[in-house]
Structures are given as structure tokens and as C-alpha cells.
Amino acid sequence: DGRYLLKDNPTEPTQKMLFGRRVVVVSNRVLKTKSGKAPVIVGDLKEAIVLFDRQQQSIASTDVGAGAFETNTTKVRAIEREDVKLWDSEAAVYGQLTLEETAK
């Protein structure tokens, strides 16, 4: 069926493997295919980037401003401060595969 390199993972039937490594398929909504090229990320993204949770949250509410008075509602705003930084630039590699159009 054209997927000769992709093998089923015997321990997890919904996962696939390539050369003994787990393959994670991400939808086109997250990684878009552009100009006949499909994005591919090889590596460990958990080692490549780090997420900093600044432990700073703020919550505010109003029943007067932002149109709340006119609509007889209470509006609430929550802000959480987080940051993402590159940790190891060699832990993952970004590439693109050229897609061939199939004849219809």
C-alpha cells in the first residue's frame, strides 16, 4: 500500500515505527504542507525546547466595563505567563519532503 518503510508498533497498534523509532503523525492543521512540500521534524522536541512556567497568573473581572454593564453580565479575564526557549539546537532537525502528485 505504498507504506513499506512504516511499520506497525507491536505494543501500540495505533502507532507506527520507522527503523525501530516511533513516528508521530501531526495533522496538516498543525504542520501545513506548502507548495508541494511536507514538513518533517526528526529528533526529540522535549530536548530541543524547554517550557518555562513563570507561576504568574492574574485574574480580573468587571460588571461595568467592556460592555458588561449594557448586557448585564460579568466579564472575566485570566492571564498566565509562560515562555518557550530553544534549549538544544541539535536535538531536532527540520526538513521538507517533496510530494509527488498522483495521477487521477
Biopython code that builds the backbone (N, CA, C, O; Angstrom):
import numpy as np
from Bio.PDB.StructureBuilder import StructureBuilder

atoms = [
    (1, "ASP", "N", (0.804, -1.209, 0.000)),
    (1, "ASP", "CA", (0.000, 0.000, 0.000)),
    (1, "ASP", "C", (0.846, 1.272, 0.000)),
    (1, "ASP", "O", (0.355, 2.339, 0.367)),
    (2, "GLY", "N", (2.104, 1.170, -0.405)),
    (2, "GLY", "CA", (2.936, 2.361, -0.516)),
    (2, "GLY", "C", (3.567, 2.810, 0.780)),
    (2, "GLY", "O", (4.218, 3.854, 0.802)),
    (3, "ARG", "N", (3.401, 2.054, 1.883)),
    (3, "ARG", "CA", (3.977, 2.442, 3.164)),
    (3, "ARG", "C", (4.981, 1.388, 3.622)),
    (3, "ARG", "O", (4.958, 0.973, 4.780)),
    (4, "TYR", "N", (5.844, 0.963, 2.741)),
    (4, "TYR", "CA", (6.740, -0.143, 3.052)),
    (4, "TYR", "C", (7.742, 0.175, 4.160)),
    (4, "TYR", "O", (8.210, -0.746, 4.830)),
    (5, "LEU", "N", (8.082, 1.420, 4.372)),
    (5, "LEU", "CA", (9.016, 1.779, 5.441)),
    (5, "LEU", "C", (8.319, 1.913, 6.790)),
    (5, "LEU", "O", (8.943, 1.707, 7.831)),
    (6, "LEU", "N", (7.051, 2.253, 6.782)),
    (6, "LEU", "CA", (6.295, 2.469, 8.001)),
    (6, "LEU", "C", (5.757, 1.138, 8.509)),
    (6, "LEU", "O", (5.034, 0.449, 7.790)),
    (7, "LYS", "N", (6.099, 0.774, 9.731)),
    (7, "LYS", "CA", (5.685, -0.495, 10.321)),
    (7, "LYS", "C", (4.768, -0.244, 11.510)),
    (7, "LYS", "O", (4.840, 0.804, 12.151)),
    (8, "ASP", "N", (3.905, -1.214, 11.799)),
    (8, "ASP", "CA", (3.063, -1.132, 12.987)),
    (8, "ASP", "C", (3.915, -1.355, 14.229)),
    (8, "ASP", "O", (4.846, -2.159, 14.221)),
    (9, "ASN", "N", (3.587, -0.637, 15.290)),
    (9, "ASN", "CA", (4.239, -0.829, 16.574)),
    (9, "ASN", "C", (3.553, -2.009, 17.259)),
    (9, "ASN", "O", (2.354, -1.934, 17.527)),
    (10, "PRO", "N", (4.265, -3.090, 17.550)),
    (10, "PRO", "CA", (3.609, -4.264, 18.121)),
    (10, "PRO", "C", (3.008, -4.028, 19.502)),
    (10, "PRO", "O", (2.060, -4.717, 19.880)),
    (11, "THR", "N", (3.538, -3.070, 20.263)),
    (11, "THR", "CA", (2.997, -2.809, 21.602)),
    (11, "THR", "C", (1.849, -1.817, 21.584)),
    (11, "THR", "O", (1.027, -1.809, 22.500)),
    (12, "GLU", "N", (1.777, -0.976, 20.551)),
    (12, "GLU", "CA", (0.713, 0.027, 20.408)),
    (12, "GLU", "C", (0.208, -0.010, 18.979)),
    (12, "GLU", "O", (0.833, 0.592, 18.106)),
    (13, "PRO", "N", (-0.904, -0.696, 18.699)),
    (13, "PRO", "CA", (-1.365, -0.864, 17.320)),
    (13, "PRO", "C", (-1.708, 0.437, 16.592)),
    (13, "PRO", "O", (-1.726, 0.454, 15.361)),
    (14, "THR", "N", (-1.980, 1.520, 17.312)),
    (14, "THR", "CA", (-2.320, 2.784, 16.649)),
    (14, "THR", "C", (-1.089, 3.594, 16.275)),
    (14, "THR", "O", (-1.207, 4.600, 15.575)),
    (15, "GLN", "N", (0.091, 3.178, 16.728)),
    (15, "GLN", "CA", (1.325, 3.903, 16.436)),
    (15, "GLN", "C", (2.090, 3.225, 15.305)),
    (15, "GLN", "O", (1.912, 2.035, 15.043)),
    (16, "LYS", "N", (2.934, 3.992, 14.650)),
    (16, "LYS", "CA", (3.781, 3.495, 13.572)),
    (16, "LYS", "C", (5.246, 3.658, 13.961)),
    (16, "LYS", "O", (5.588, 4.458, 14.832)),
    (17, "MET", "N", (6.109, 2.878, 13.295)),
    (17, "MET", "CA", (7.539, 2.938, 13.558)),
    (17, "MET", "C", (8.297, 3.023, 12.238)),
    (17, "MET", "O", (7.863, 2.486, 11.219)),
    (18, "LEU", "N", (9.447, 3.713, 12.278)),
    (18, "LEU", "CA", (10.339, 3.826, 11.127)),
    (18, "LEU", "C", (11.738, 3.507, 11.621)),
    (18, "LEU", "O", (12.274, 4.224, 12.467)),
    (19, "PHE", "N", (12.340, 2.437, 11.103)),
    (19, "PHE", "CA", (13.667, 1.994, 11.531)),
    (19, "PHE", "C", (13.736, 1.798, 13.045)),
    (19, "PHE", "O", (14.751, 2.113, 13.667)),
    (20, "GLY", "N", (12.659, 1.280, 13.637)),
    (20, "GLY", "CA", (12.627, 0.997, 15.069)),
    (20, "GLY", "C", (12.338, 2.186, 15.949)),
    (20, "GLY", "O", (12.336, 2.059, 17.173)),
    (21, "ARG", "N", (12.093, 3.336, 15.360)),
    (21, "ARG", "CA", (11.781, 4.544, 16.134)),
    (21, "ARG", "C", (10.317, 4.910, 15.949)),
    (21, "ARG", "O", (9.751, 4.714, 14.874)),
    (22, "ARG", "N", (9.708, 5.441, 17.002)),
    (22, "ARG", "CA", (8.300, 5.823, 16.950)),
    (22, "ARG", "C", (8.104, 7.018, 16.031)),
    (22, "ARG", "O", (8.886, 7.969, 16.060)),
    (23, "VAL", "N", (7.060, 6.964, 15.216)),
    (23, "VAL", "CA", (6.699, 8.051, 14.306)),
    (23, "VAL", "C", (5.434, 8.705, 14.838)),
    (23, "VAL", "O", (4.442, 8.023, 15.094)),
    (24, "VAL", "N", (5.463, 10.015, 15.004)),
    (24, "VAL", "CA", (4.294, 10.761, 15.453)),
    (24, "VAL", "C", (3.765, 11.528, 14.252)),
    (24, "VAL", "O", (4.469, 12.364, 13.685)),
    (25, "VAL", "N", (2.551, 11.250, 13.870)),
    (25, "VAL", "CA", (1.927, 11.927, 12.738)),
    (25, "VAL", "C", (1.140, 13.116, 13.281)),
    (25, "VAL", "O", (0.327, 12.974, 14.194)),
    (26, "VAL", "N", (1.393, 14.288, 12.707)),
    (26, "VAL", "CA", (0.729, 15.516, 13.122)),
    (26, "VAL", "C", (-0.151, 15.973, 11.965)),
    (26, "VAL", "O", (0.241, 15.873, 10.802)),
    (27, "SER", "N", (-1.325, 16.466, 12.282)),
    (27, "SER", "CA", (-2.264, 16.868, 11.238)),
    (27, "SER", "C", (-1.744, 18.070, 10.451)),
    (27, "SER", "O", (-0.891, 18.816, 10.929)),
    (28, "ASN", "N", (-2.268, 18.244, 9.247)),
    (28, "ASN", "CA", (-1.903, 19.385, 8.411)),
    (28, "ASN", "C", (-2.329, 20.708, 9.032)),
    (28, "ASN", "O", (-1.818, 21.762, 8.655)),
    (29, "ARG", "N", (-3.236, 20.664, 9.956)),
    (29, "ARG", "CA", (-3.656, 21.884, 10.647)),
    (29, "ARG", "C", (-2.501, 22.442, 11.486)),
    (29, "ARG", "O", (-2.365, 23.656, 11.634)),
    (30, "VAL", "N", (-1.676, 21.552, 12.029)),
    (30, "VAL", "CA", (-0.551, 21.969, 12.868)),
    (30, "VAL", "C", (0.696, 22.253, 12.027)),
    (30, "VAL", "O", (1.309, 23.311, 12.164)),
    (31, "LEU", "N", (1.068, 21.315, 11.162)),
    (31, "LEU", "CA", (2.207, 21.484, 10.258)),
    (31, "LEU", "C", (1.671, 21.471, 8.830)),
    (31, "LEU", "O", (1.377, 20.407, 8.286)),
    (32, "LYS", "N", (1.548, 22.617, 8.238)),
    (32, "LYS", "CA", (0.921, 22.740, 6.925)),
    (32, "LYS", "C", (1.862, 22.332, 5.793)),
    (32, "LYS", "O", (3.054, 22.641, 5.815)),
    (33, "THR", "N", (1.304, 21.632, 4.805)),
    (33, "THR", "CA", (2.011, 21.306, 3.579)),
    (33, "THR", "C", (1.882, 22.503, 2.646)),
    (33, "THR", "O", (0.775, 22.959, 2.360)),
    (34, "LYS", "N", (3.036, 23.018, 2.167)),
    (34, "LYS", "CA", (3.027, 24.200, 1.310)),
    (34, "LYS", "C", (3.821, 23.935, 0.045)),
    (34, "LYS", "O", (4.898, 23.342, 0.093)),
    (35, "SER", "N", (3.295, 24.368, -1.074)),
    (35, "SER", "CA", (3.985, 24.305, -2.370)),
    (35, "SER", "C", (4.507, 22.910, -2.689)),
    (35, "SER", "O", (5.611, 22.760, -3.212)),
    (36, "GLY", "N", (3.712, 21.892, -2.374)),
    (36, "GLY", "CA", (4.103, 20.523, -2.681)),
    (36, "GLY", "C", (5.202, 19.967, -1.799)),
    (36, "GLY", "O", (5.840, 18.976, -2.154)),
    (37, "LYS", "N", (5.437, 20.599, -0.641)),
    (37, "LYS", "CA", (6.461, 20.116, 0.286)),
    (37, "LYS", "C", (5.832, 19.854, 1.644)),
    (37, "LYS", "O", (5.085, 20.679, 2.169)),
    (38, "ALA", "N", (6.148, 18.686, 2.204)),
    (38, "ALA", "CA", (5.622, 18.305, 3.516)),
    (38, "ALA", "C", (6.713, 18.500, 4.567)),
    (38, "ALA", "O", (7.840, 18.046, 4.369)),
    (39, "PRO", "N", (6.402, 19.166, 5.681)),
    (39, "PRO", "CA", (7.400, 19.364, 6.730)),
    (39, "PRO", "C", (7.650, 18.064, 7.501)),
    (39, "PRO", "O", (6.737, 17.270, 7.723)),
    (40, "VAL", "N", (8.905, 17.870, 7.901)),
    (40, "VAL", "CA", (9.303, 16.705, 8.681)),
    (40, "VAL", "C", (10.235, 17.187, 9.788)),
    (40, "VAL", "O", (11.182, 17.932, 9.534)),
    (41, "ILE", "N", (9.959, 16.759, 11.009)),
    (41, "ILE", "CA", (10.832, 17.071, 12.140)),
    (41, "ILE", "C", (11.365, 15.749, 12.673)),
    (41, "ILE", "O", (10.594, 14.863, 13.039)),
    (42, "VAL", "N", (12.683, 15.621, 12.713)),
    (42, "VAL", "CA", (13.326, 14.407, 13.200)),
    (42, "VAL", "C", (14.098, 14.778, 14.462)),
    (42, "VAL", "O", (14.919, 15.695, 14.450)),
    (43, "GLY", "N", (13.831, 14.065, 15.542)),
    (43, "GLY", "CA", (14.558, 14.315, 16.781)),
    (43, "GLY", "C", (13.641, 14.292, 17.969)),
    (43, "GLY", "O", (12.519, 13.791, 17.900)),
    (44, "ASP", "N", (14.124, 14.837, 19.057)),
    (44, "ASP", "CA", (13.401, 14.855, 20.322)),
    (44, "ASP", "C", (13.089, 16.304, 20.692)),
    (44, "ASP", "O", (13.959, 17.034, 21.168)),
    (45, "LEU", "N", (11.848, 16.708, 20.470)),
    (45, "LEU", "CA", (11.471, 18.098, 20.754)),
    (45, "LEU", "C", (11.498, 18.408, 22.248)),
    (45, "LEU", "O", (11.632, 19.569, 22.633)),
    (46, "LYS", "N", (11.372, 17.385, 23.096)),
    (46, "LYS", "CA", (11.454, 17.623, 24.540)),
    (46, "LYS", "C", (12.869, 18.032, 24.953)),
    (46, "LYS", "O", (13.055, 18.700, 25.970)),
    (47, "GLU", "N", (13.856, 17.630, 24.167)),
    (47, "GLU", "CA", (15.244, 18.045, 24.425)),
    (47, "GLU", "C", (15.577, 19.348, 23.702)),
    (47, "GLU", "O", (16.479, 20.072, 24.123)),
    (48, "ALA", "N", (14.868, 19.652, 22.630)),
    (48, "ALA", "CA", (15.181, 20.829, 21.819)),
    (48, "ALA", "C", (14.666, 22.123, 22.447)),
    (48, "ALA", "O", (15.321, 23.161, 22.362)),
    (49, "ILE", "N", (13.509, 22.059, 23.069)),
    (49, "ILE", "CA", (12.928, 23.273, 23.656)),
    (49, "ILE", "C", (12.576, 23.027, 25.113)),
    (49, "ILE", "O", (12.424, 21.885, 25.546)),
    (50, "VAL", "N", (12.450, 24.096, 25.848)),
    (50, "VAL", "CA", (12.043, 23.988, 27.248)),
    (50, "VAL", "C", (10.928, 25.005, 27.495)),
    (50, "VAL", "O", (10.971, 26.132, 27.000)),
    (51, "LEU", "N", (9.942, 24.585, 28.260)),
    (51, "LEU", "CA", (8.805, 25.440, 28.607)),
    (51, "LEU", "C", (9.001, 25.951, 30.024)),
    (51, "LEU", "O", (9.144, 25.166, 30.962)),
    (52, "PHE", "N", (9.008, 27.260, 30.173)),
    (52, "PHE", "CA", (9.124, 27.878, 31.488)),
    (52, "PHE", "C", (7.748, 28.345, 31.924)),
    (52, "PHE", "O", (7.123, 29.167, 31.254)),
    (53, "ASP", "N", (7.284, 27.829, 33.032)),
    (53, "ASP", "CA", (6.037, 28.295, 33.631)),
    (53, "ASP", "C", (6.417, 29.311, 34.701)),
    (53, "ASP", "O", (6.962, 28.945, 35.742)),
    (54, "ARG", "N", (6.137, 30.564, 34.451)),
    (54, "ARG", "CA", (6.589, 31.643, 35.333)),
    (54, "ARG", "C", (5.792, 31.722, 36.639)),
    (54, "ARG", "O", (6.081, 32.557, 37.496)),
    (55, "GLN", "N", (4.797, 30.857, 36.786)),
    (55, "GLN", "CA", (3.987, 30.824, 38.014)),
    (55, "GLN", "C", (3.388, 32.189, 38.336)),
    (55, "GLN", "O", (3.248, 32.574, 39.498)),
    (56, "GLN", "N", (3.039, 32.905, 37.274)),
    (56, "GLN", "CA", (2.406, 34.209, 37.462)),
    (56, "GLN", "C", (1.068, 34.198, 36.753)),
    (56, "GLN", "O", (1.009, 34.140, 35.525)),
    (57, "GLN", "N", (0.011, 34.253, 37.511)),
    (57, "GLN", "CA", (-1.322, 34.311, 36.942)),
    (57, "GLN", "C", (-2.027, 35.562, 37.478)),
    (57, "GLN", "O", (-1.782, 36.007, 38.599)),
    (58, "SER", "N", (-2.891, 36.100, 36.656)),
    (58, "SER", "CA", (-3.721, 37.212, 37.130)),
    (58, "SER", "C", (-5.134, 36.998, 36.610)),
    (58, "SER", "O", (-5.341, 36.576, 35.472)),
    (59, "ILE", "N", (-6.089, 37.294, 37.462)),
    (59, "ILE", "CA", (-7.499, 37.173, 37.109)),
    (59, "ILE", "C", (-8.175, 38.495, 37.468)),
    (59, "ILE", "O", (-7.976, 39.030, 38.558)),
    (60, "ALA", "N", (-8.968, 39.008, 36.545)),
    (60, "ALA", "CA", (-9.703, 40.251, 36.784)),
    (60, "ALA", "C", (-11.120, 40.085, 36.259)),
    (60, "ALA", "O", (-11.360, 39.363, 35.291)),
    (61, "SER", "N", (-12.044, 40.756, 36.905)),
    (61, "SER", "CA", (-13.439, 40.693, 36.447)),
    (61, "SER", "C", (-14.045, 42.090, 36.516)),
    (61, "SER", "O", (-13.583, 42.957, 37.257)),
    (62, "THR", "N", (-15.094, 42.278, 35.720)),
    (62, "THR", "CA", (-15.809, 43.554, 35.742)),
    (62, "THR", "C", (-17.272, 43.319, 35.393)),
    (62, "THR", "O", (-17.599, 42.456, 34.579)),
    (63, "ASP", "N", (-18.128, 44.083, 36.008)),
    (63, "ASP", "CA", (-19.542, 44.088, 35.621)),
    (63, "ASP", "C", (-19.938, 45.481, 35.118)),
    (63, "ASP", "O", (-21.117, 45.787, 34.943)),
    (64, "VAL", "N", (-18.902, 46.324, 34.890)),
    (64, "VAL", "CA", (-19.154, 47.683, 34.439)),
    (64, "VAL", "C", (-18.556, 47.918, 33.051)),
    (64, "VAL", "O", (-19.250, 48.376, 32.143)),
    (65, "GLY", "N", (-17.265, 47.602, 32.888)),
    (65, "GLY", "CA", (-16.565, 47.888, 31.643)),
    (65, "GLY", "C", (-16.718, 46.804, 30.595)),
    (65, "GLY", "O", (-17.328, 45.764, 30.843)),
    (66, "ALA", "N", (-16.151, 47.061, 29.402)),
    (66, "ALA", "CA", (-16.110, 46.116, 28.278)),
    (66, "ALA", "C", (-17.495, 45.664, 27.845)),
    (66, "ALA", "O", (-17.664, 44.542, 27.367)),
    (67, "GLY", "N", (-18.480, 46.527, 28.011)),
    (67, "GLY", "CA", (-19.836, 46.197, 27.577)),
    (67, "GLY", "C", (-20.607, 45.337, 28.554)),
    (67, "GLY", "O", (-21.738, 44.949, 28.262)),
    (68, "ALA", "N", (-20.028, 45.026, 29.714)),
    (68, "ALA", "CA", (-20.710, 44.161, 30.681)),
    (68, "ALA", "C", (-21.937, 44.856, 31.270)),
    (68, "ALA", "O", (-22.960, 44.212, 31.503)),
    (69, "PHE", "N", (-21.841, 46.148, 31.507)),
    (69, "PHE", "CA", (-22.982, 46.875, 32.086)),
    (69, "PHE", "C", (-24.175, 46.855, 31.143)),
    (69, "PHE", "O", (-25.307, 46.640, 31.575)),
    (70, "GLU", "N", (-23.925, 47.077, 29.852)),
    (70, "GLU", "CA", (-25.006, 47.125, 28.873)),
    (70, "GLU", "C", (-25.687, 45.771, 28.683)),
    (70, "GLU", "O", (-26.875, 45.714, 28.365)),
    (71, "THR", "N", (-24.951, 44.695, 28.873)),
    (71, "THR", "CA", (-25.520, 43.358, 28.658)),
    (71, "THR", "C", (-25.851, 42.641, 29.959)),
    (71, "THR", "O", (-26.253, 41.478, 29.933)),
    (72, "ASN", "N", (-25.687, 43.319, 31.108)),
    (72, "ASN", "CA", (-25.996, 42.765, 32.420)),
    (72, "ASN", "C", (-25.227, 41.463, 32.661)),
    (72, "ASN", "O", (-25.799, 40.459, 33.087)),
    (73, "THR", "N", (-23.921, 41.498, 32.382)),
    (73, "THR", "CA", (-23.069, 40.323, 32.562)),
    (73, "THR", "C", (-21.830, 40.700, 33.359)),
    (73, "THR", "O", (-21.553, 41.878, 33.585)),
    (74, "THR", "N", (-21.102, 39.696, 33.775)),
    (74, "THR", "CA", (-19.797, 39.888, 34.403)),
    (74, "THR", "C", (-18.762, 39.265, 33.486)),
    (74, "THR", "O", (-18.866, 38.090, 33.133)),
    (75, "LYS", "N", (-17.770, 40.041, 33.101)),
    (75, "LYS", "CA", (-16.721, 39.552, 32.210)),
    (75, "LYS", "C", (-15.483, 39.253, 33.042)),
    (75, "LYS", "O", (-15.137, 39.997, 33.960)),
    (76, "VAL", "N", (-14.816, 38.136, 32.700)),
    (76, "VAL", "CA", (-13.642, 37.676, 33.436)),
    (76, "VAL", "C", (-12.468, 37.533, 32.469)),
    (76, "VAL", "O", (-12.630, 37.053, 31.347)),
    (77, "ARG", "N", (-11.290, 37.956, 32.916)),
    (77, "ARG", "CA", (-10.067, 37.823, 32.133)),
    (77, "ARG", "C", (-9.030, 37.092, 32.978)),
    (77, "ARG", "O", (-8.817, 37.432, 34.141)),
    (78, "ALA", "N", (-8.384, 36.079, 32.384)),
    (78, "ALA", "CA", (-7.317, 35.339, 33.065)),
    (78, "ALA", "C", (-6.066, 35.382, 32.198)),
    (78, "ALA", "O", (-6.134, 35.150, 30.990)),
    (79, "ILE", "N", (-4.932, 35.675, 32.808)),
    (79, "ILE", "CA", (-3.656, 35.734, 32.105)),
    (79, "ILE", "C", (-2.676, 34.828, 32.837)),
    (79, "ILE", "O", (-2.540, 34.894, 34.059)),
    (80, "GLU", "N", (-1.982, 33.962, 32.054)),
    (80, "GLU", "CA", (-0.951, 33.098, 32.627)),
    (80, "GLU", "C", (0.335, 33.346, 31.866)),
    (80, "GLU", "O", (0.329, 33.352, 30.635)),
    (81, "ARG", "N", (1.425, 33.549, 32.562)),
    (81, "ARG", "CA", (2.695, 33.873, 31.917)),
    (81, "ARG", "C", (3.548, 32.622, 31.772)),
    (81, "ARG", "O", (3.914, 31.982, 32.757)),
    (82, "GLU", "N", (3.861, 32.283, 30.506)),
    (82, "GLU", "CA", (4.735, 31.157, 30.191)),
    (82, "GLU", "C", (5.717, 31.607, 29.117)),
    (82, "GLU", "O", (5.500, 32.615, 28.445)),
    (83, "ASP", "N", (6.788, 30.855, 28.965)),
    (83, "ASP", "CA", (7.793, 31.196, 27.965)),
    (83, "ASP", "C", (8.378, 29.906, 27.399)),
    (83, "ASP", "O", (8.483, 28.907, 28.110)),
    (84, "VAL", "N", (8.757, 29.923, 26.135)),
    (84, "VAL", "CA", (9.387, 28.782, 25.477)),
    (84, "VAL", "C", (10.731, 29.247, 24.924)),
    (84, "VAL", "O", (10.809, 30.277, 24.253)),
    (85, "LYS", "N", (11.795, 28.483, 25.207)),
    (85, "LYS", "CA", (13.141, 28.839, 24.742)),
    (85, "LYS", "C", (13.793, 27.631, 24.080)),
    (85, "LYS", "O", (13.532, 26.487, 24.452)),
    (86, "LEU", "N", (14.644, 27.902, 23.094)),
    (86, "LEU", "CA", (15.451, 26.866, 22.471)),
    (86, "LEU", "C", (16.484, 26.392, 23.487)),
    (86, "LEU", "O", (17.213, 27.204, 24.057)),
    (87, "TRP", "N", (16.551, 25.080, 23.716)),
    (87, "TRP", "CA", (17.454, 24.534, 24.716)),
    (87, "TRP", "C", (18.654, 23.858, 24.052)),
    (87, "TRP", "O", (19.801, 24.127, 24.409)),
    (88, "ASP", "N", (18.379, 22.968, 23.074)),
    (88, "ASP", "CA", (19.447, 22.248, 22.372)),
    (88, "ASP", "C", (19.128, 22.260, 20.886)),
    (88, "ASP", "O", (18.245, 21.531, 20.433)),
    (89, "SER", "N", (19.833, 23.075, 20.132)),
    (89, "SER", "CA", (19.535, 23.243, 18.705)),
    (89, "SER", "C", (19.861, 21.994, 17.887)),
    (89, "SER", "O", (19.421, 21.883, 16.743)),
    (90, "GLU", "N", (20.614, 21.062, 18.445)),
    (90, "GLU", "CA", (20.969, 19.846, 17.717)),
    (90, "GLU", "C", (20.084, 18.658, 18.082)),
    (90, "GLU", "O", (20.305, 17.560, 17.571)),
    (91, "ALA", "N", (19.100, 18.840, 18.940)),
    (91, "ALA", "CA", (18.236, 17.744, 19.367)),
    (91, "ALA", "C", (17.172, 17.403, 18.332)),
    (91, "ALA", "O", (16.618, 16.304, 18.356)),
    (92, "ALA", "N", (16.878, 18.328, 17.426)),
    (92, "ALA", "CA", (15.873, 18.085, 16.387)),
    (92, "ALA", "C", (16.300, 18.789, 15.107)),
    (92, "ALA", "O", (16.965, 19.825, 15.137)),
    (93, "VAL", "N", (15.901, 18.199, 13.982)),
    (93, "VAL", "CA", (16.227, 18.753, 12.666)),
    (93, "VAL", "C", (14.931, 18.921, 11.890)),
    (93, "VAL", "O", (14.090, 18.022, 11.866)),
    (94, "TYR", "N", (14.775, 20.076, 11.256)),
    (94, "TYR", "CA", (13.599, 20.354, 10.432)),
    (94, "TYR", "C", (13.972, 20.151, 8.970)),
    (94, "TYR", "O", (15.025, 20.600, 8.518)),
    (95, "GLY", "N", (13.101, 19.472, 8.243)),
    (95, "GLY", "CA", (13.327, 19.270, 6.819)),
    (95, "GLY", "C", (12.005, 19.260, 6.064)),
    (95, "GLY", "O", (10.941, 19.370, 6.673)),
    (96, "GLN", "N", (12.065, 19.131, 4.757)),
    (96, "GLN", "CA", (10.877, 19.081, 3.928)),
    (96, "GLN", "C", (11.008, 17.952, 2.915)),
    (96, "GLN", "O", (12.083, 17.718, 2.363)),
    (97, "LEU", "N", (9.917, 17.265, 2.680)),
    (97, "LEU", "CA", (9.847, 16.231, 1.656)),
    (97, "LEU", "C", (9.059, 16.764, 0.478)),
    (97, "LEU", "O", (7.983, 17.335, 0.653)),
    (98, "THR", "N", (9.587, 16.583, -0.721)),
    (98, "THR", "CA", (8.845, 16.986, -1.918)),
    (98, "THR", "C", (7.814, 15.923, -2.229)),
    (98, "THR", "O", (8.138, 14.741, -2.342)),
    (99, "LEU", "N", (6.565, 16.352, -2.368)),
    (99, "LEU", "CA", (5.469, 15.425, -2.638)),
    (99, "LEU", "C", (5.245, 15.303, -4.136)),
    (99, "LEU", "O", (5.277, 16.294, -4.866)),
    (100, "GLU", "N", (5.022, 14.096, -4.576)),
    (100, "GLU", "CA", (4.688, 13.872, -5.976)),
    (100, "GLU", "C", (3.181, 13.828, -6.100)),
    (100, "GLU", "O", (2.500, 13.234, -5.264)),
    (101, "GLU", "N", (2.660, 14.452, -7.136)),
    (101, "GLU", "CA", (1.224, 14.399, -7.369)),
    (101, "GLU", "C", (0.876, 13.062, -7.983)),
    (101, "GLU", "O", (1.558, 12.581, -8.888)),
    (102, "THR", "N", (-0.192, 12.467, -7.483)),
    (102, "THR", "CA", (-0.625, 11.189, -8.018)),
    (102, "THR", "C", (-1.579, 11.438, -9.184)),
    (102, "THR", "O", (-2.387, 12.367, -9.154)),
    (103, "ALA", "N", (-1.473, 10.611, -10.191)),
    (103, "ALA", "CA", (-2.343, 10.744, -11.362)),
    (103, "ALA", "C", (-3.750, 10.339, -10.984)),
    (103, "ALA", "O", (-3.954, 9.346, -10.285)),
    (104, "LYS", "N", (-4.719, 11.107, -11.446)),
    (104, "LYS", "CA", (-6.118, 10.823, -11.121)),
    (104, "LYS", "C", (-6.813, 10.139, -12.265)),
    (104, "LYS", "O", (-7.999, 9.824, -12.168)),
]
sb = StructureBuilder()
sb.init_structure("model")
sb.init_model(0)
sb.init_chain("A")
sb.init_seg("    ")
for serial, (resi, resn, name, xyz) in enumerate(atoms, 1):
    if name == "N":
        sb.init_residue(resn, " ", resi, " ")
    sb.init_atom(name, np.array(xyz, "f"), 0.0, 1.0, " ", f" {name:<3s}", serial, name[0])
structure = sb.get_structure()
